[in-house]
Amino acid sequence: MPIARASPRNPAALMFWLAVFVALALHVQPAHAQSSDSCFVNGAFGMDFGTVTSSGRPATSQLNITCEPDFSGGQTFHYQVCIYLNPGQWSGGQPTRRMSNYNNAYLNYDLFSDPVHTQHIGAPGSTPVYQVQIVAAPATPQTVNIPIYGWVYPGQAVPAAIPFSEQGITGLLRFRYSTASFASSADCTTGGIGGGISMFNSSGVLATFEYGCWVAATDIDFGAVPPPLSQLRETGNIRVECPPGTTWSVGLDNGLNFDGSMRRMAGTGGFVRYQLYQDSSATQVWGNDDASMVQGTTDTAGNTVSLTVYGLVPAQPDLAVGDYVDTIVVTLYY
């Protein structure tokens, strides 16, 4: 090398040759000087379920994977790739993965390799293993997107005021490669002519539970009776379902034939006066304003609330024989 011939008695020459040597070392690095045999995930894994209801909800995300080619030898690399996703901050030791609203409530979900949600994606050592095969032609990196399917389980009752999320999900990609065919390995730890692993992170799994309620009511049937000489009493039922912790009110309108003081059923013989009450002693009329509605709060388990409607027909001995009906609108406020 030229530096070996520099004279130690000539500092200027020595400095010159050192400068040339360093400059040459910086410029002789080729863009691709060796074969690359690795696979890795570009970016991070993440999933947003959006707005979820008690019916559950699917979502789909993707992992962007690049497998490197043979840049100098002209060989085709056949990659067998295995994908693992560890439990996040709330899922360790649980039967399913779960998100939290960070207020002591959890929303259960899982991640799958198939769209019908039968093949879980778990941590290393779990089965089945999510495997894909990738072919990288010479000098051409191969990038593919593989789907990750998520499923929030139905039938859950959780608070809706605060969004749910799970962070801390780490992923692991294992690969084996061969120049002839794909390696045969159940977990990408053996086979082929080589392999390796790479880690990747998560941007989190997110969901918002829909703040929705529903109400259902049964009819009140006073039966087939002669004109009443005394009071007739019957009951109906209203069911309310809301997310845990929801405060609600149920109102009943005055029907189609209200006379200003009493509800009335209409029929061929005119009208039958009646009233609907909150209590069995018939002292609290059930109406549709703040003072006369029934109020409640759904418990922390999200149990359906059953309300009894007490109907009363006062004595009306002069009524004409016939069928009488009225329609009441039930309104749930929350």
Phi, psi and omega in degrees: 000152183301325183298333180292337182266000180290138181277126179294345179273359180238086184301325182296318178295320179298315179296322179298312183291327175296319180295318179295320181298315181295317180298319178295322179296325180286334186261353182266007178284114179284158179296319179220101184253356184218166174286137176251134180221077181208157175232150181203160178267129176276124179079212185228160175275140175205157178209134177237113179283348183071219181272124184247144175242181178293351176279355183083174180198136173270162173207158179228135174232180181221149168253131178261111186245133175244131172245131186276152183263182169276110184279337187235340187264350178076018181261153174267130179261129175256114184257131168256119188242134177241135183245133177231145175231117181286160174298148176273198189293338183248357191257347183301128179075008181259154179292335175227166168291159179206146172260161178232151170267010180059027178218039175070026173232149186226145178240117187277138179208174173209167179241139188224160175264355181231150185289347178263007170061053176243337185250098181295148169257117184239194179281165175307135184100344179274160176228155356289165181259133178281110183242144173223157179242133184228133178250124178249111178289161181306133174065011183231102176302141182248122179244131180227154172254126177245139185280147169240124184257129179248154181212117170274124186292142179284170175079016180264141177241108183225158177297152185248358188286330187238133178298157180253150176200162170222130177247180173077018177277116176257145181244156177226131176248122173252147177213151168233150181221159179211159177263355183250313182203176181288140177294143178261101183211131182291334183224018177061036177251345181222171175092166180071198180252000179174177180180189180179189179222157169215150181256155173213159184253183181231144172272359175110159174247131190230152174197153172237127180276132183293132180275076184235150178226161171221158181223144177220147184223151174257161178286159170247117183243114180278359174085184177259110186221160172288167176312125191290125174272346177216177184300144170248136180232136174212166180232158171230180184223139174236130178249135181236130174232127179218164173300153180306139177082001181283130174267133185219166174222144178241125179243150175240128178282181186271007178082192187267349191227030183299136182257012180102339178224331182228146168288153181220140167269142181252145178204186182295336181264009180117234185228150173242120179284141177205172178213155178243136187231159175278338188234156183291339179275000175058050178246340183244102178295137180267112182238206186230027172239173186303326184281340187240002178276159174268131183243155179193177177223129178292138184288175185293342178270354181073026182293145175293137180259133179251125181246138178262132175256125182260116179258142181221128171252115179290165179302130178213075188293344184265010181295146175279148177295138179162181176260138183229136181218160172212159178240126179248134176265124176264128181238129178255124178250135179206000000 
